[in-house]
Amino acid sequence: PDLTGHEKFGLGNVKYNISRIHVTAVELPSASISLLPESGIKLVIGNASLTIDMNWNIRTWIFKDSGRGTVHISKVFVTVIFSTPLDNTGPTSISFTSCQTTSGDIDIKLNGKT
C-alpha cells in the first residue's frame, strides 16, 4: 500500500506520499530450518538483502518535488521460532513464538522529477 502522511518541521508541515512500492529483489544466501525439542521449528536467515523501488512526492509551503527512489537493505539477519504443539485433538497449529531481526546497511537513492 501507499504511504501518505505529514510531519511538522520548523516553520511548517511537510506532506509526503510514497507510492507504487515494488520489491524488485530478494536474496537469501543463507537460510536454514531446524526442529527444536518440545515440538518447535527454528528458521534462521543470514546475510539477506532486499531492494525496493518506489515513486515519491513531497510538498511544503515553499516547494514541491517528486521522483523515483530505490531502497536497498542488506546484511539482514532473522531468527524466528514457531511452536507446533503435538496433540491429537484437532488440526495441526503453528504459533509464532519469537522473532529477532537486525539489518546492517540501508542505502536510499532519490531521483527528482518523475
N, CA, C and O atoms as a printed pandas DataFrame, in Angstrom:
     atom_number atom_name residue_name chain_id  residue_number  x_coord  y_coord  z_coord
0              1         N          PRO        A               1    0.825   -1.207    0.000
1              2        CA          PRO        A               1    0.000    0.000    0.000
2              3         C          PRO        A               1    0.861    1.260    0.000
3              4         O          PRO        A               1    2.022    1.236    0.409
4              5         N          ASP        A               2    0.281    2.343   -0.459
5              6        CA          ASP        A               2    0.969    3.632   -0.469
6              7         C          ASP        A               2    1.160    4.136    0.960
7              8         O          ASP        A               2    0.387    3.798    1.856
8              9         N          LEU        A               3    2.187    4.940    1.157
9             10        CA          LEU        A               3    2.444    5.588    2.443
10            11         C          LEU        A               3    2.221    7.080    2.270
11            12         O          LEU        A               3    2.898    7.717    1.463
12            13         N          THR        A               4    1.285    7.642    3.014
13            14        CA          THR        A               4    0.959    9.054    2.916
14            15         C          THR        A               4    0.907    9.637    4.314
15            16         O          THR        A               4    0.434    8.987    5.246
16            17         N          GLY        A               5    1.397   10.875    4.463
17            18        CA          GLY        A               5    1.332   11.494    5.774
18            19         C          GLY        A               5    1.920   12.879    5.765
19            20         O          GLY        A               5    2.183   13.448    4.706
20            21         N          HIS        A               6    2.126   13.420    6.945
21            22        CA          HIS        A               6    2.752   14.728    7.076
22            23         C          HIS        A               6    3.530   14.781    8.385
23            24         O          HIS        A               6    3.199   14.104    9.358
24            25         N          GLU        A               7    4.559   15.595    8.376
25            26        CA          GLU        A               7    5.402   15.812    9.545
26            27         C          GLU        A               7    5.585   17.310    9.715
27            28         O          GLU        A               7    5.629   18.053    8.735
28            29         N          LYS        A               8    5.691   17.750   10.962
29            30        CA          LYS        A               8    5.916   19.164   11.232
30            31         C          LYS        A               8    7.405   19.404   11.427
31            32         O          LYS        A               8    8.036   18.798   12.293
32            33         N          PHE        A               9    7.962   20.298   10.609
33            34        CA          PHE        A               9    9.372   20.674   10.687
34            35         C          PHE        A               9    9.471   22.185   10.735
35            36         O          PHE        A               9    8.961   22.868    9.847
36            37         N          GLY        A              10   10.108   22.704   11.741
37            38        CA          GLY        A              10   10.391   24.136   11.814
38            39         C          GLY        A              10    9.195   25.016   11.555
39            40         O          GLY        A              10    8.314   25.141   12.406
40            41         N          LEU        A              11    9.153   25.636   10.370
41            42        CA          LEU        A              11    8.140   26.636   10.061
42            43         C          LEU        A              11    6.865   26.087    9.429
43            44         O          LEU        A              11    5.951   26.858    9.137
44            45         N          GLY        A              12    6.779   24.784    9.211
45            46        CA          GLY        A              12    5.559   24.294    8.577
46            47         C          GLY        A              12    5.513   22.789    8.459
47            48         O          GLY        A              12    6.378   22.067    8.956
48            49         N          ASN        A              13    4.475   22.346    7.785
49            50        CA          ASN        A              13    4.265   20.928    7.575
50            51         C          ASN        A              13    4.896   20.456    6.274
51            52         O          ASN        A              13    4.955   21.195    5.291
52            53         N          VAL        A              14    5.364   19.222    6.285
53            54        CA          VAL        A              14    5.864   18.568    5.084
54            55         C          VAL        A              14    4.905   17.410    4.800
55            56         O          VAL        A              14    4.764   16.495    5.611
56            57         N          LYS        A              15    4.255   17.462    3.651
57            58        CA          LYS        A              15    3.355   16.386    3.240
58            59         C          LYS        A              15    4.121   15.469    2.299
59            60         O          LYS        A              15    4.857   15.935    1.428
60            61         N          TYR        A              16    3.945   14.151    2.478
61            62        CA          TYR        A              16    4.665   13.205    1.629
62            63         C          TYR        A              16    3.745   12.087    1.180
63            64         O          TYR        A              16    2.745   11.778    1.830
64            65         N          ASN        A              17    4.102   11.491    0.060
65            66        CA          ASN        A              17    3.401   10.331   -0.456
66            67         C          ASN        A              17    4.439    9.417   -1.112
67            68         O          ASN        A              17    5.216    9.851   -1.962
68            69         N          ILE        A              18    4.439    8.159   -0.707
69            70        CA          ILE        A              18    5.294    7.152   -1.328
70            71         C          ILE        A              18    4.360    6.131   -1.956
71            72         O          ILE        A              18    3.563    5.503   -1.259
72            73         N          SER        A              19    4.456    5.960   -3.274
73            74        CA          SER        A              19    3.513    5.102   -3.988
74            75         C          SER        A              19    4.245    4.147   -4.932
75            76         O          SER        A              19    5.457    4.236   -5.130
76            77         N          ARG        A              20    3.473    3.244   -5.496
77            78        CA          ARG        A              20    3.999    2.235   -6.423
78            79         C          ARG        A              20    5.219    1.527   -5.840
79            80         O          ARG        A              20    6.261    1.408   -6.484
80            81         N          ILE        A              21    5.060    1.068   -4.619
81            82        CA          ILE        A              21    6.134    0.377   -3.908
82            83         C          ILE        A              21    6.220   -1.054   -4.439
83            84         O          ILE        A              21    5.250   -1.809   -4.372
84            85         N          HIS        A              22    7.386   -1.416   -4.963
85            86        CA          HIS        A              22    7.587   -2.750   -5.526
86            87         C          HIS        A              22    8.888   -3.347   -4.996
87            88         O          HIS        A              22    9.941   -2.712   -5.044
88            89         N          VAL        A              23    8.802   -4.560   -4.499
89            90        CA          VAL        A              23   10.007   -5.296   -4.128
90            91         C          VAL        A              23   10.584   -5.861   -5.418
91            92         O          VAL        A              23    9.936   -6.664   -6.090
92            93         N          THR        A              24   11.791   -5.448   -5.766
93            94        CA          THR        A              24   12.385   -5.855   -7.044
94            95         C          THR        A              24   13.442   -6.945   -6.898
95            96         O          THR        A              24   13.803   -7.590   -7.882
96            97         N          ALA        A              25   13.944   -7.158   -5.673
97            98        CA          ALA        A              25   14.946   -8.209   -5.479
98            99         C          ALA        A              25   14.958   -8.649   -4.017
99           100         O          ALA        A              25   14.867   -7.831   -3.102
100          101         N          VAL        A              26   15.070   -9.942   -3.827
101          102        CA          VAL        A              26   15.241  -10.529   -2.504
102          103         C          VAL        A              26   16.324  -11.586   -2.619
103          104         O          VAL        A              26   16.251  -12.455   -3.488
104          105         N          GLU        A              27   17.323  -11.522   -1.758
105          106        CA          GLU        A              27   18.388  -12.522   -1.756
106          107         C          GLU        A              27   18.469  -13.144   -0.366
107          108         O          GLU        A              27   18.568  -12.444    0.642
108          109         N          LEU        A              28   18.425  -14.476   -0.336
109          110        CA          LEU        A              28   18.541  -15.241    0.908
110          111         C          LEU        A              28   19.698  -16.217    0.764
111          112         O          LEU        A              28   19.476  -17.414    0.582
112          113         N          PRO        A              29   20.937  -15.721    0.844
113          114        CA          PRO        A              29   22.084  -16.596    0.601
114          115         C          PRO        A              29   22.284  -17.674    1.663
115          116         O          PRO        A              29   22.911  -18.700    1.402
116          117         N          SER        A              30   21.752  -17.438    2.851
117          118        CA          SER        A              30   21.926  -18.406    3.922
118          119         C          SER        A              30   20.611  -18.533    4.683
119          120         O          SER        A              30   20.188  -17.599    5.365
120          121         N          ALA        A              31   19.966  -19.693    4.564
121          122        CA          ALA        A              31   18.715  -19.938    5.280
122          123         C          ALA        A              31   18.701  -21.382    5.749
123          124         O          ALA        A              31   19.141  -22.284    5.037
124          125         N          SER        A              32   18.187  -21.590    6.963
125          126        CA          SER        A              32   18.094  -22.954    7.479
126          127         C          SER        A              32   16.848  -23.092    8.339
127          128         O          SER        A              32   16.379  -22.133    8.953
128          129         N          ILE        A              33   16.332  -24.301    8.365
129          130        CA          ILE        A              33   15.199  -24.653    9.213
130          131         C          ILE        A              33   15.623  -25.854   10.043
131          132         O          ILE        A              33   16.178  -26.817    9.515
132          133         N          SER        A              34   15.361  -25.795   11.344
133          134        CA          SER        A              34   15.700  -26.936   12.203
134          135         C          SER        A              34   14.552  -27.211   13.163
135          136         O          SER        A              34   13.789  -26.312   13.519
136          137         N          LEU        A              35   14.445  -28.454   13.571
137          138        CA          LEU        A              35   13.448  -28.858   14.548
138          139         C          LEU        A              35   14.018  -28.682   15.944
139          140         O          LEU        A              35   15.181  -29.005   16.185
140          141         N          LEU        A              36   13.223  -28.180   16.850
141          142        CA          LEU        A              36   13.640  -27.970   18.229
142          143         C          LEU        A              36   12.969  -29.004   19.121
143          144         O          LEU        A              36   11.853  -29.437   18.831
144          145         N          PRO        A              37   13.633  -29.405   20.203
145          146        CA          PRO        A              37   12.977  -30.299   21.160
146          147         C          PRO        A              37   11.689  -29.646   21.678
147          148         O          PRO        A              37   11.576  -28.420   21.683
148          149         N          GLU        A              38   10.770  -30.418   22.092
149          150        CA          GLU        A              38    9.480  -29.932   22.595
150          151         C          GLU        A              38    8.617  -29.343   21.469
151          152         O          GLU        A              38    7.837  -28.419   21.699
152          153         N          SER        A              39    8.762  -29.878   20.264
153          154        CA          SER        A              39    7.909  -29.562   19.109
154          155         C          SER        A              39    7.948  -28.106   18.659
155          156         O          SER        A              39    6.916  -27.435   18.635
156          157         N          GLY        A              40    9.109  -27.625   18.308
157          158        CA          GLY        A              40    9.248  -26.288   17.768
158          159         C          GLY        A              40   10.027  -26.299   16.469
159          160         O          GLY        A              40   10.682  -27.285   16.133
160          161         N          ILE        A              41    9.952  -25.202   15.748
161          162        CA          ILE        A              41   10.678  -25.034   14.488
162          163         C          ILE        A              41   11.443  -23.723   14.565
163          164         O          ILE        A              41   10.890  -22.700   14.969
164          165         N          LYS        A              42   12.712  -23.750   14.179
165          166        CA          LYS        A              42   13.543  -22.549   14.171
166          167         C          LYS        A              42   13.956  -22.253   12.733
167          168         O          LYS        A              42   14.512  -23.110   12.046
168          169         N          LEU        A              43   13.678  -21.033   12.289
169          170        CA          LEU        A              43   14.055  -20.556   10.961
170          171         C          LEU        A              43   15.119  -19.490   11.133
171          172         O          LEU        A              43   14.909  -18.520   11.861
172          173         N          VAL        A              44   16.257  -19.651   10.476
173          174        CA          VAL        A              44   17.348  -18.675   10.547
174          175         C          VAL        A              44   17.698  -18.239    9.129
175          176         O          VAL        A              44   17.979  -19.065    8.260
176          177         N          ILE        A              45   17.676  -16.924    8.913
177          178        CA          ILE        A              45   18.056  -16.347    7.620
178          179         C          ILE        A              45   19.228  -15.424    7.885
179          180         O          ILE        A              45   19.146  -14.544    8.743
180          181         N          GLY        A              46   20.325  -15.615    7.153
181          182        CA          GLY        A              46   21.519  -14.816    7.388
182          183         C          GLY        A              46   21.973  -14.069    6.156
183          184         O          GLY        A              46   21.906  -14.591    5.043
184          185         N          ASN        A              47   22.433  -12.855    6.352
185          186        CA          ASN        A              47   23.025  -12.026    5.310
186          187         C          ASN        A              47   22.085  -11.821    4.116
187          188         O          ASN        A              47   22.516  -11.839    2.963
188          189         N          ALA        A              48   20.814  -11.629    4.407
189          190        CA          ALA        A              48   19.819  -11.418    3.351
190          191         C          ALA        A              48   19.847   -9.966    2.889
191          192         O          ALA        A              48   20.397   -9.095    3.563
192          193         N          SER        A              49   19.244   -9.722    1.728
193          194        CA          SER        A              49   19.118   -8.349    1.236
194          195         C          SER        A              49   17.788   -8.188    0.507
195          196         O          SER        A              49   17.177   -9.161    0.066
196          197         N          LEU        A              50   17.359   -6.933    0.394
197          198        CA          LEU        A              50   16.071   -6.594   -0.191
198          199         C          LEU        A              50   16.210   -5.273   -0.927
199          200         O          LEU        A              50   16.818   -4.336   -0.411
200          201         N          THR        A              51   15.650   -5.189   -2.131
201          202        CA          THR        A              51   15.646   -3.942   -2.896
202          203         C          THR        A              51   14.208   -3.561   -3.213
203          204         O          THR        A              51   13.416   -4.390   -3.662
204          205         N          ILE        A              52   13.881   -2.293   -2.974
205          206        CA          ILE        A              52   12.528   -1.783   -3.185
206          207         C          ILE        A              52   12.608   -0.550   -4.076
207          208         O          ILE        A              52   13.424    0.339   -3.833
208          209         N          ASP        A              53   11.755   -0.489   -5.119
209          210        CA          ASP        A              53   11.615    0.699   -5.960
210          211         C          ASP        A              53   10.296    1.382   -5.623
211          212         O          ASP        A              53    9.341    0.724   -5.213
212          213         N          MET        A              54   10.240    2.709   -5.796
213          214        CA          MET        A              54    9.035    3.456   -5.440
214          215         C          MET        A              54    9.006    4.807   -6.127
215          216         O          MET        A              54   10.023    5.283   -6.633
216          217         N          ASN        A              55    7.829    5.422   -6.139
217          218        CA          ASN        A              55    7.668    6.824   -6.501
218          219         C          ASN        A              55    7.536    7.606   -5.206
219          220         O          ASN        A              55    7.000    7.091   -4.224
220          221         N          TRP        A              56    8.017    8.841   -5.191
221          222        CA          TRP        A              56    7.873    9.677   -4.013
222          223         C          TRP        A              56    7.435   11.082   -4.410
223          224         O          TRP        A              56    7.700   11.545   -5.520
224          225         N          ASN        A              57    6.763   11.744   -3.484
225          226        CA          ASN        A              57    6.269   13.097   -3.714
226          227         C          ASN        A              57    6.323   13.811   -2.375
227          228         O          ASN        A              57    5.879   13.269   -1.363
228          229         N          ILE        A              58    6.865   15.026   -2.363
229          230        CA          ILE        A              58    6.950   15.818   -1.135
230          231         C          ILE        A              58    6.460   17.225   -1.441
231          232         O          ILE        A              58    6.699   17.762   -2.522
232          233         N          ARG        A              59    5.759   17.820   -0.453
233          234        CA          ARG        A              59    5.195   19.157   -0.668
234          235         C          ARG        A              59    5.266   19.951    0.636
235          236         O          ARG        A              59    4.861   19.469    1.694
236          237         N          THR        A              60    5.785   21.167    0.543
237          238        CA          THR        A              60    5.793   22.091    1.679
238          239         C          THR        A              60    5.178   23.400    1.203
239          240         O          THR        A              60    4.784   23.519    0.042
240          241         N          TRP        A              61    5.097   24.366    2.082
241          242        CA          TRP        A              61    4.550   25.659    1.670
242          243         C          TRP        A              61    5.532   26.429    0.776
243          244         O          TRP        A              61    5.146   27.393    0.116
244          245         N          ILE        A              62    6.800   26.002    0.756
245          246        CA          ILE        A              62    7.816   26.670   -0.056
246          247         C          ILE        A              62    8.012   25.988   -1.407
247          248         O          ILE        A              62    8.151   26.671   -2.422
248          249         N          PHE        A              63    8.027   24.648   -1.440
249          250        CA          PHE        A              63    8.330   23.933   -2.681
250          251         C          PHE        A              63    7.633   22.586   -2.707
251          252         O          PHE        A              63    7.099   22.110   -1.706
252          253         N          LYS        A              64    7.658   21.988   -3.898
253          254        CA          LYS        A              64    7.202   20.611   -4.054
254          255         C          LYS        A              64    8.155   19.908   -5.007
255          256         O          LYS        A              64    8.760   20.535   -5.877
256          257         N          ASP        A              65    8.280   18.601   -4.832
257          258        CA          ASP        A              65    9.169   17.822   -5.680
258          259         C          ASP        A              65    8.661   16.384   -5.701
259          260         O          ASP        A              65    7.909   15.967   -4.821
260          261         N          SER        A              66    9.079   15.640   -6.710
261          262        CA          SER        A              66    8.684   14.241   -6.828
262          263         C          SER        A              66    9.735   13.508   -7.642
263          264         O          SER        A              66   10.590   14.131   -8.271
264          265         N          GLY        A              67    9.668   12.195   -7.630
265          266        CA          GLY        A              67   10.620   11.412   -8.402
266          267         C          GLY        A              67   10.506    9.933   -8.110
267          268         O          GLY        A              67    9.500    9.456   -7.584
268          269         N          ARG        A              68   11.562    9.216   -8.463
269          270        CA          ARG        A              68   11.658    7.781   -8.218
270          271         C          ARG        A              68   12.698    7.555   -7.142
271          272         O          ARG        A              68   13.589    8.381   -6.942
272          273         N          GLY        A              69   12.582    6.438   -6.455
273          274        CA          GLY        A              69   13.553    6.125   -5.425
274          275         C          GLY        A              69   13.806    4.632   -5.343
275          276         O          GLY        A              69   12.979    3.818   -5.756
276          277         N          THR        A              70   14.966    4.291   -4.802
277          278        CA          THR        A              70   15.339    2.901   -4.569
278          279         C          THR        A              70   15.886    2.780   -3.151
279          280         O          THR        A              70   16.703    3.591   -2.717
280          281         N          VAL        A              71   15.422    1.756   -2.438
281          282        CA          VAL        A              71   15.925    1.460   -1.100
282          283         C          VAL        A              71   16.534    0.065   -1.151
283          284         O          VAL        A              71   15.883   -0.892   -1.571
284          285         N          HIS        A              72   17.793   -0.043   -0.719
285          286        CA          HIS        A              72   18.459   -1.341   -0.663
286          287         C          HIS        A              72   18.846   -1.606    0.783
287          288         O          HIS        A              72   19.605   -0.839    1.377
288          289         N          ILE        A              73   18.325   -2.691    1.354
289          290        CA          ILE        A              73   18.616   -3.086    2.729
290          291         C          ILE        A              73   19.455   -4.352    2.670
291          292         O          ILE        A              73   19.062   -5.332    2.038
292          293         N          SER        A              74   20.612   -4.334    3.328
293          294        CA          SER        A              74   21.496   -5.508    3.274
294          295         C          SER        A              74   21.967   -5.883    4.671
295          296         O          SER        A              74   21.728   -5.171    5.646
296          297         N          LYS        A              75   22.645   -7.026    4.735
297          298        CA          LYS        A              75   23.136   -7.580    5.998
298          299         C          LYS        A              75   21.985   -7.786    6.985
299          300         O          LYS        A              75   22.078   -7.436    8.162
300          301         N          VAL        A              76   20.892   -8.367    6.465
301          302        CA          VAL        A              76   19.710   -8.635    7.282
302          303         C          VAL        A              76   19.819  -10.041    7.873
303          304         O          VAL        A              76   20.094  -11.008    7.162
304          305         N          PHE        A              77   19.601  -10.138    9.181
305          306        CA          PHE        A              77   19.630  -11.415    9.880
306          307         C          PHE        A              77   18.310  -11.585   10.621
307          308         O          PHE        A              77   17.879  -10.687   11.345
308          309         N          VAL        A              78   17.674  -12.733   10.440
309          310        CA          VAL        A              78   16.369  -13.008   11.045
310          311         C          VAL        A              78   16.402  -14.379   11.704
311          312         O          VAL        A              78   16.872  -15.350   11.110
312          313         N          THR        A              79   15.904  -14.454   12.925
313          314        CA          THR        A              79   15.699  -15.728   13.608
314          315         C          THR        A              79   14.251  -15.763   14.088
315          316         O          THR        A              79   13.812  -14.883   14.828
316          317         N          VAL        A              80   13.518  -16.781   13.664
317          318        CA          VAL        A              80   12.107  -16.923   14.033
318          319         C          VAL        A              80   11.908  -18.300   14.655
319          320         O          VAL        A              80   12.420  -19.300   14.151
320          321         N          ILE        A              81   11.166  -18.340   15.745
321          322        CA          ILE        A              81   10.830  -19.620   16.371
322          323         C          ILE        A              81    9.313  -19.774   16.387
323          324         O          ILE        A              81    8.585  -18.899   16.855
324          325         N          PHE        A              82    8.863  -20.902   15.866
325          326        CA          PHE        A              82    7.452  -21.254   15.851
326          327         C          PHE        A              82    7.253  -22.433   16.794
327          328         O          PHE        A              82    8.116  -23.306   16.893
328          329         N          SER        A              83    6.125  -22.460   17.482
329          330        CA          SER        A              83    5.807  -23.647   18.283
330          331         C          SER        A              83    4.735  -24.439   17.545
331          332         O          SER        A              83    3.816  -23.876   16.950
332          333         N          THR        A              84    4.875  -25.736   17.600
333          334        CA          THR        A              84    3.929  -26.636   16.943
334          335         C          THR        A              84    3.494  -27.683   17.953
335          336         O          THR        A              84    4.072  -28.768   18.011
336          337         N          PRO        A              85    2.478  -27.367   18.750
337          338        CA          PRO        A              85    2.046  -28.322   19.766
338          339         C          PRO        A              85    1.623  -29.648   19.136
339          340         O          PRO        A              85    0.907  -29.679   18.135
340          341         N          LEU        A              86    2.071  -30.712   19.731
341          342        CA          LEU        A              86    1.727  -32.043   19.226
342          343         C          LEU        A              86    0.616  -32.637   20.083
343          344         O          LEU        A              86    0.877  -33.345   21.056
344          345         N          ASP        A              87   -0.603  -32.347   19.717
345          346        CA          ASP        A              87   -1.729  -33.015   20.352
346          347         C          ASP        A              87   -2.610  -33.580   19.246
347          348         O          ASP        A              87   -2.690  -33.014   18.156
348          349         N          ASN        A              88   -3.234  -34.639   19.517
349          350        CA          ASN        A              88   -4.048  -35.310   18.504
350          351         C          ASN        A              88   -5.524  -34.956   18.629
351          352         O          ASN        A              88   -6.391  -35.731   18.225
352          353         N          THR        A              89   -5.807  -33.784   19.191
353          354        CA          THR        A              89   -7.200  -33.414   19.422
354          355         C          THR        A              89   -7.804  -32.607   18.280
355          356         O          THR        A              89   -9.009  -32.358   18.292
356          357         N          GLY        A              90   -7.037  -32.202   17.325
357          358        CA          GLY        A              90   -7.574  -31.394   16.235
358          359         C          GLY        A              90   -6.538  -31.160   15.176
359          360         O          GLY        A              90   -5.515  -31.843   15.142
360          361         N          PRO        A              91   -6.787  -30.199   14.306
361          362        CA          PRO        A              91   -5.827  -29.920   13.240
362          363         C          PRO        A              91   -4.511  -29.364   13.795
363          364         O          PRO        A              91   -4.481  -28.762   14.868
364          365         N          THR        A              92   -3.446  -29.574   13.057
365          366        CA          THR        A              92   -2.132  -29.080   13.464
366          367         C          THR        A              92   -2.143  -27.554   13.441
367          368         O          THR        A              92   -2.678  -26.940   12.518
368          369         N          SER        A              93   -1.553  -26.959   14.457
369          370        CA          SER        A              93   -1.472  -25.499   14.505
370          371         C          SER        A              93   -0.013  -25.076   14.648
371          372         O          SER        A              93    0.819  -25.818   15.170
372          373         N          ILE        A              94    0.274  -23.881   14.178
373          374        CA          ILE        A              94    1.612  -23.308   14.305
374          375         C          ILE        A              94    1.451  -21.928   14.933
375          376         O          ILE        A              94    0.676  -21.105   14.447
376          377         N          SER        A              95    2.185  -21.679   16.013
377          378        CA          SER        A              95    2.125  -20.390   16.707
378          379         C          SER        A              95    3.472  -19.692   16.608
379          380         O          SER        A              95    4.522  -20.326   16.710
380          381         N          PHE        A              96    3.431  -18.406   16.412
381          382        CA          PHE        A              96    4.620  -17.576   16.360
382          383         C          PHE        A              96    5.094  -17.340   17.788
383          384         O          PHE        A              96    4.350  -16.793   18.602
384          385         N          THR        A              97    6.327  -17.747   18.105
385          386        CA          THR        A              97    6.828  -17.638   19.469
386          387         C          THR        A              97    7.764  -16.448   19.650
387          388         O          THR        A              97    7.594  -15.672   20.590
388          389         N          SER        A              98    8.748  -16.291   18.769
389          390        CA          SER        A              98    9.671  -15.161   18.896
390          391         C          SER        A              98   10.291  -14.819   17.551
391          392         O          SER        A              98   10.312  -15.633   16.627
392          393         N          CYS        A              99   10.796  -13.585   17.465
393          394        CA          CYS        A              99   11.454  -13.124   16.241
394          395         C          CYS        A              99   12.519  -12.102   16.620
395          396         O          CYS        A              99   12.271  -11.199   17.420
396          397         N          GLN        A             100   13.699  -12.253   16.042
397          398        CA          GLN        A             100   14.781  -11.289   16.205
398          399         C          GLN        A             100   15.279  -10.913   14.817
399          400         O          GLN        A             100   15.558  -11.782   13.991
400          401         N          THR        A             101   15.388   -9.614   14.567
401          402        CA          THR        A             101   15.827   -9.140   13.255
402          403         C          THR        A             101   16.831   -8.011   13.435
403          404         O          THR        A             101   16.643   -7.126   14.270
404          405         N          THR        A             102   17.899   -8.050   12.645
405          406        CA          THR        A             102   18.840   -6.929   12.585
406          407         C          THR        A             102   19.148   -6.642   11.128
407          408         O          THR        A             102   19.128   -7.540   10.285
408          409         N          SER        A             103   19.432   -5.389   10.844
409          410        CA          SER        A             103   19.873   -5.036    9.490
410          411         C          SER        A             103   21.123   -4.185    9.613
411          412         O          SER        A             103   21.247   -3.362   10.520
412          413         N          GLY        A             104   22.041   -4.394    8.694
413          414        CA          GLY        A             104   23.323   -3.703    8.761
414          415         C          GLY        A             104   23.367   -2.412    7.993
415          416         O          GLY        A             104   23.770   -1.387    8.543
416          417         N          ASP        A             105   22.965   -2.424    6.731
417          418        CA          ASP        A             105   23.093   -1.245    5.874
418          419         C          ASP        A             105   21.775   -0.942    5.184
419          420         O          ASP        A             105   21.068   -1.847    4.739
420          421         N          ILE        A             106   21.450    0.358    5.101
421          422        CA          ILE        A             106   20.296    0.818    4.339
422          423         C          ILE        A             106   20.785    1.932    3.427
423          424         O          ILE        A             106   21.313    2.941    3.893
424          425         N          ASP        A             107   20.606    1.743    2.131
425          426        CA          ASP        A             107   21.040    2.707    1.123
426          427         C          ASP        A             107   19.791    3.252    0.430
427          428         O          ASP        A             107   19.034    2.484   -0.165
428          429         N          ILE        A             108   19.566    4.568    0.499
429          430        CA          ILE        A             108   18.392    5.187   -0.105
430          431         C          ILE        A             108   18.859    6.152   -1.192
431          432         O          ILE        A             108   19.682    7.035   -0.949
432          433         N          LYS        A             109   18.314    5.963   -2.405
433          434        CA          LYS        A             109   18.628    6.857   -3.516
434          435         C          LYS        A             109   17.327    7.468   -4.026
435          436         O          LYS        A             109   16.397    6.750   -4.393
436          437         N          LEU        A             110   17.268    8.797   -4.045
437          438        CA          LEU        A             110   16.108    9.506   -4.537
438          439         C          LEU        A             110   16.502   10.304   -5.774
439          440         O          LEU        A             110   17.472   11.062   -5.746
440          441         N          ASN        A             111   15.754   10.135   -6.853
441          442        CA          ASN        A             111   15.955   10.879   -8.080
442          443         C          ASN        A             111   14.775   11.797   -8.279
443          444         O          ASN        A             111   13.629   11.352   -8.206
444          445         N          GLY        A             112   15.029   13.084   -8.531
445          446        CA          GLY        A             112   13.962   14.060   -8.678
446          447         C          GLY        A             112   13.263   14.002  -10.028
447          448         O          GLY        A             112   13.816   13.529  -11.020
448          449         N          LYS        A             113   12.062   14.485  -10.034
449          450        CA          LYS        A             113   11.223   14.623  -11.230
450          451         C          LYS        A             113   10.979   13.299  -11.939
451          452         O          LYS        A             113   11.861   12.763  -12.611
452          453         N          THR        A             114    9.744   12.774  -11.773
453          454        CA          THR        A             114    9.355   11.530  -12.444
454          455         C          THR        A             114    9.151   11.761  -13.918
455          456         O          THR        A             114    8.820   10.828  -14.649
